[in-house]
């Protein structure tokens, strides 16, 4: 435990440099357009996995193909 009045940002400062391992593990995201909105998908290997959905059509939220965690084809 650390008791100090110094802000933790100054104590644990890394000068904005990222660790080499952190650069390799940063996820890549892609926005995929659908009819009434878009899907944000994270790349895992050769596949994309649905992370978020932004749409104005409420039935898109019930579509199983757009559920978070589903593998999606970004070219479709």
N, C-alpha and C positions, 0 to 999 in steps of 0.2 A: 504494500500500500504506500502511496506517495502523498504526503501532505505538503502542499506548496501553494503559493499564490500565483506562481508563474503558470500561464496557460499551457495546457498539454500540447498544443500545436507547436509551441517553441521548444518544449522538452523533447518531443518525438519528431522533430523536424528531419525530413530527408531531402530538402532542397528541391522538391518536385521531381526527383529522379525516380523512375520506376525500376523495380527489381527485374533482372533478366527473366525470371520465371513468370512474373506477372504479365509481361508482354506476350508470352506464348499462350497464356490461358485466357486472354480477353476474348469474350464471345463475339462473334460476328452476327449482325442482325440484318434482315432484309425486309422491306415493306412490299407486300404483294397486294395488288389491287384486286378487289372483288366488285361486284355490280354496284353495291350501295355504300362502299367504304373501303377499308383496307385491313390487312392482317400483318402483324409484326411477328416474324419468325426468326428463330435462332438457328444458326448453322451447327450441325453435329455430323462431322464427317462429310459424306456426300448428300445428306438429307437436311431438310429444314423442319424444325419443330415449332408448332404454333405457340407463341407466348401471349399475345394480346390480340384483341379484335376491336376495331373501331368501325361502327356501321350505323346507319340511320334506319335500317330495316330490322325490326325486332325479331323476325323469324331467323335471321342469320345467327343470332345468339343461341338458338335451339338447334342449329344445324350441326350434326355430329362431326362433319368434316372440318369444322372450324374450332372445335373444342381445344382448349389449351392442353398441350402434351401430345396432340396428334401430329403425325408425320404428314407433311404436305409437299406437293410437287410445285416448286416455284414457277415452272414454265407453263403450267396448266391455266 
